[in-house]
Amino acid sequence: MGWTFFFIMIVLKIPILLLMWLVWWSTRPVEDVAPGDDDGGLRVGGQGHPMHPRPPLPHTPRRGPHGERPLPSPRRVRSVVARSREHA
């Protein structure tokens, strides 16, 4: 009974204390940083727009009555069946 009581009352409280410390650390006030000429790493070499949209993805080939014929099926390849060795 002694180890069980120690485990429940002491050891299981460690994760709770660590969680409380993490919440305190994440909610503490942060020092204000003066704004400067730095753009925060958005631009490379001072060129280009930081929010440039991605180019559109290429269209897939159209299948069906208005497109090309569907691609042919790949050739079927049979696997080689291994022969068993003869026992002497």
C-alpha positions as a printed Julia matrix, in Angstrom:
88×3 Matrix{Float64}:
   0.0     0.0     0.0
   2.91    2.37    0.59
   4.15    2.42   -3.03
   0.64    2.76   -4.42
  -0.07    5.77   -2.22
   3.27    7.37   -3.18
   2.63    6.76   -6.89
  -0.88    8.2    -6.85
  -0.13   11.2    -4.61
   3.31   12.23   -5.94
   4.26   10.7    -9.3
   0.92   11.34  -11.04
   1.06   15.03  -10.04
   4.24   15.67  -12.08
   2.44   15.81  -15.49
  -0.18   18.13  -13.99
   2.53   20.49  -12.72
   4.28   20.43  -16.1
   1.0    21.26  -17.85
   0.38   24.17  -15.5
   3.92   25.48  -16.18
   3.34   25.18  -19.94
   0.09   27.16  -19.71
   1.79   29.84  -17.58
   4.73   30.07  -19.99
   2.48   30.33  -23.08
   0.25   33.06  -21.59
   2.94   35.33  -20.11
   3.31   38.79  -21.65
   5.82   39.16  -24.46
   8.12   42.14  -24.84
   7.13   44.54  -27.6
   9.54   44.6   -30.52
  10.02   47.89  -32.32
   9.08   47.7   -36.02
  12.03   48.06  -38.34
  12.99   47.82  -41.96
  13.11   44.05  -41.77
  10.26   42.41  -43.69
  10.43   39.22  -41.64
  11.99   37.13  -44.38
   9.09   37.34  -46.81
  11.1    38.54  -49.78
  14.24   37.06  -51.22
  16.7    39.74  -52.28
  14.01   42.42  -52.14
  12.33   41.17  -55.32
   8.92   39.69  -55.93
   5.64   39.94  -54.17
   5.47   38.08  -50.82
   1.95   36.81  -51.49
   2.4    35.69  -55.09
  -0.2    33.04  -55.99
   0.87   29.6   -57.07
   0.61   28.78  -60.77
  -2.47   26.71  -61.7
  -2.1    22.97  -61.99
  -2.13   21.47  -65.49
  -5.41   20.08  -66.71
  -5.81   16.34  -66.95
  -6.52   14.97  -70.42
 -10.2    14.81  -71.15
 -11.68   11.39  -71.69
 -15.06   10.41  -72.99
 -17.12   11.32  -76.04
 -15.48   14.72  -76.53
 -11.89   13.75  -75.93
  -9.31   11.27  -77.1
  -9.71    7.55  -76.88
  -8.82    6.07  -73.52
  -5.3     4.81  -73.05
  -4.8     1.13  -73.88
  -4.43   -1.34  -71.05
  -0.87   -2.2   -70.08
   0.53   -5.49  -71.34
   0.02   -8.4   -69.01
   3.19  -10.02  -67.75
   3.1   -13.52  -66.39
   5.33  -14.29  -63.46
   7.81  -17.13  -63.75
   6.77  -20.17  -61.76
   9.76  -21.6   -59.9
  10.28  -25.34  -60.14
  11.01  -27.27  -57.01
  14.29  -29.1   -56.62
  14.38  -32.83  -56.79
  15.25  -34.56  -53.57
  17.75  -37.37  -53.78
